[in-house]
């Protein structure tokens, strides 16, 4: 479709970051640990980084996968009414009985092991994708089958658990992201769900109405070795991650996806995903959306006009492309605030774009400092989206 999605211009200044609203920020994440918490001596704040965000009426939900040891809770909440720029303590969700893996031992696979992303459906329920893999950056230890736990947000109780059939998984599967598609056969328990397998690259499709699943694989879902090195603010690290970024346009019936180790964004029509398991040697109708200035992780779609938002990591920016008008903009730029946006979300509640900015390169390289702000929840309001078009 396009040769280049975003080229940042040198006359863009860091002062443009003033349009970024810092909702909350932390040097390190802190939790409401119970007084009798068995893993108190094992908590490693320098290993605890969020990757997933969901925005509900009164809470922000944050997912902290157990990339390394010492992560107390893999899913937590904070209130939406905290003072701007504050550092609220995270509340384990739904409670600490679901997080025994934080002590180093999993008591039951009915608990949460390691969650990368969460999504809310139209029935006010939270779909929690649990990879079942402990310490994925250290020794990659699968301890439970991957699953989806669905919580009723009115009661915070589990109302359904989805366990994937063996044939859609691989020995080193790492399920990291999900999209809920309620546009085809119905909402809630009739939805289709598209799930990224990052370590054994592929996309798993789950038909919630029939409780069936199948797997699609394609070379575009694999990491590109030429893009496995990431440089952010002069620091370089290497990570061979396959497909992880997902975004969905109901109006265009299109799923966008990207591996972490690539400079491209791809798309596939949902009709090709939902028709059932592909036949042997069947060619998937995948298209190249375009090339980015550098690698990226987060993707989201503004469902009002189908604008796609993405974040080139080296350029510490948030950029947009509209597939209908072919219009490109620079939505935000900040070498300070936009280091490794792990998650980008459009909220249909207020029309804002939300980002989780994590300075992941420092966590990965083990040089993160407790004396600096390393994690931020950031909001970009709608009226500031178009302020940078004069520079493009």
Phi, psi and omega in degrees: 000314185222152177274326181214125182278326184201124170240116182282136183269147185292341182271007171283126186256152181294342179295344178295345178294350178299339179278355176273125181264115178280110179285306177216158179207150183219144164290303171227152177286144178232149187237158175277067183297133178293156186298333182254027183296123186289338184259021184305319181283352182257355181298125180238089181303329181289352176253002188252112183220138181272150178231345186232144183221137166225145185243115177250187186301318187233359185222152163259132175258134182235132177253129179238094181294154179274071178296322175225176182288159173094018178263112187295308182233135181269352177215132184208170179230157167224152179291155177276352186255026178283156179300142179304133178080003181282172183236074184293150176284137182280137178259120180302137182244140350285336173196179187289345180292345179267004191230036179295339178299339178294341178271358180102349180229134179268117181287324183203144177285359172278357175268186178259130183262299182205111187250129177260320183216157178220151179217145178262141175258183185282355177261019178060046177234150181252121176268117184251114180271112182255117184291334183075008184247124176269149171043058186293336178269351182257293183228005177046080188249096174291121182244342178214154174298143176297152184203167169243126173253129182253122182252136170283116185288348177279332181242347184059034178247149176289127179249346179196145174232131179251120174251129187282142177294149186302326187291344179265358183250165175231162183305328180249030179298140175223098182277121193237340186211157179211151174233132177260120181252105179256016187268348190258293186249003176137175186262168170059246183285002175254004186287158162266147177231131179251128191231133180270134169253111190273319185277329172240081202304131177176175175238125177264131177253128179243124176265102186294327182294324183255356182054048177233159181213153175213169189235139175239137177230151181197147180305333181291346181271352182270155176289148176261117182303334180289347181236029180272352176258131183240132179239120180230117180051047174081358180252132184241135173221165185239132179206121181264075180260134175276209188303129180213320179281127179227142172211153189225134173247106177298321183295319180269357181051050187225136171255125173264144178209159177205136164293163173289317182272074175195164173249019185234156171242139182240167177217156174213141178290142182292338177297329178284335180279323192265356184283353178119181181301134180292147177290160179300131180066014177289133179277128178277137182279068182265136180243150173275117177289316179166177179256141180259169178292332177198183181294163178203166182242299186285145173219147170204160179238130170281108188290350179287324181225007177067023174289133179264130178251137179211169188223101174295121190292313183297325183276359179043060187216168171238122184238163182225154172215132177255117185290343181275313181266348185062027181271136177244143175218161168258111185277326181197151179211127177196109175299337180275313190267336188249050174270113178055071170292106183283337182215136174233128182227134167268133181256123176282358178282320182227004179074009181273160168260132177245144180228147166255109179259127197235350188048045184301330181302325180285322175298317182295317183277359178061035175239022179289141185249136177289348181268006181233157174282123185242343185225132182220143166255119190237142177242135172245112186284154184303322185287356179253002185296323191259014186286346187254002184296334180295343182265358187253000000 
